[in-house]
Amino acid sequence: MVARIYNPAKTAMQSGTAKTNNWVLEFDPQSPKSIDPLMGYTSSGDMKQQVKLKFSSKEEAVAYASRNNIQYRVDEEAKRKHRRASYSDNFRFDRLSPWTH
């Protein structure tokens, strides 16, 4: 039973950074998922895949895993690129390429 500790990336659907300040501890799957031949549902007998614990810092997540004798790995967060552009930049006079429809 190995757990993964990571900082979730921001969603691609929105420009906000909500839910990216917490660290998450979730367990790796122990058994593969199976497909029910009659209905086609995907199922698994591994209930730990449903557990997601949220912590305010990486140190708290590591301390929890150590305290409960859970093997873990820490996936460090990738550096986010901050791109600052506004709508009015599309109409600047010093643009590299002319703006057209």
C-alpha angles and dihedrals in degrees: 000000000000122000128207120220115197145147108242119237121238117268118261092223097069137034094226126099098223117148092017097101095072129078118228129212114199132163126244116240114270097194132025121256118254131211119231107235095214104045101016094234118153112232141171136190092214107102096180090074087074094057117099118170119194124209132181093229141022091241092058092052092048091047091051092050092047093046092052095042094246118155109230145176125206119223106202117223119256116239111260119230111229111212116186114194131142133205092250090061087075090069101043119132094226095057116141092229126031118256115240138154 
